[in-house]
């Protein structure tokens, strides 16, 4: 009932308000009993998903979306992340009800029995070494980068990020970035996943080595001397080793007897 009566003495009723009142009663009961509710995603905003419960529009924040569903998220914009989820079925629990502010907060995570640990166990069981998968960067550290793969984090060690020498992952990667990775190790006992980005990239050495041939004469500059030989720079980023036995026709004890750093020499390539 909206008003006891109008100017003509008739009762004024509202079906929509009655349905809404019934909806608030339903969700208040659900939050106290911690019941789950089966529904479907009807929309989204920048922070999460819109799901109807008892005739009301509820909001599932990104932090309350299940690990499994979040693992399937891709893209940088809300539309890219959430739009493909519209129409998908979802089970939720009511975690906050505020009638005055018309606020209804839901959680898929609390309605799911799958925990982060159980999800990781499942992912580890499904993954195989050598498998190539797409993941998303979740955090950066000095020793490497963590990438979420199907809901579980794996580590890409610093040495497995790039063929180029880098001192920190932030030189080439950022949090949220989508990357293709290769599974290179799985420790089921310690629940660790080892990943590599570098192994999916072409080795620059193959292209550079193609510029040289065995038997070719080339100019080089001596860069270092060691007991077993001398290193010569052939180009900006290619060095070759001259073994001590290949430096002189005479027997020598150390390359410094014949060479010094900075010397320019004509060299013959004998092995690649």
C-alpha positions, 0 to 999 in steps of 0.5 A: 500500500502506497497511500491509505486512499486517494482523493476519491477514497480508493486504496493506492497500491504498488505491485513493484514496491511489494515485489521489492519489499519481498526481495529485501526480505529474501536477501535479509534472510539469506545473509543471516542463514548464509544461503547461496542463490543460483542466478546469472550475470546480467551486467557489469561495471568497472568494479565487478558483475551485476547479478539479480537476486530476489528481484533486486540488482546485486553487485559482485565485486571483483575481489569476490568473484571465484578464482576459477572465473577470474582466471578466465579474465582477459583484457585491460578495460571493464568491457574486455574483462567482464562482457563475455561473462554476461549470461553465464550462470553463477552461485552467490551468497549475500554478504551485505544488505543496506536498504537505505542505500539500496546496497546489495553486495554478493560473493561468488567466492563464499558460495564456492567450496573451491579455495585458492589452495584446492584450485592450485592443486587442480591446475597443477594436476592438469598442467604438463611440462612443455605445455604453452598457455596464456596467463596474466602478470600478477606481481613483479619481483627482483628475481622474476615475475609471477603469472596467473595461469588458469587461476594459479600463480607460476614463477617466471625466473628473471633468466627466463623472461628475455634473451636480452640481459635485464636487471628487473622484470619491470624493464619489459613487463607490467602487472596486468599484462597478458603473456604467453608462457611455457611450463618448464617445471612442476613441483607437485609436492611444493606446489610450484609451477616454473614458467618461461617466456624466453623459450617461446621467443626466437633466439637472437643468436641463431640470426647472428650466427647465420652472419658467420661461416666456418672458414671465414676471415674476419676482423676482431678486437681483443677484449680479454686475456685469460690463461686458456686464451683470448676473447675477441669482439667480432661485432657490437654484441658478439665475441669469440674465443681464440684458444691459447693453442690457436694464438701462435705457432710457437708454444706460449704459456699465456696469451699476453706473450703475443696479444694485449687488450685493444689489439686488432687482428685478422681471425679465421672462424674454425667453429660455430 
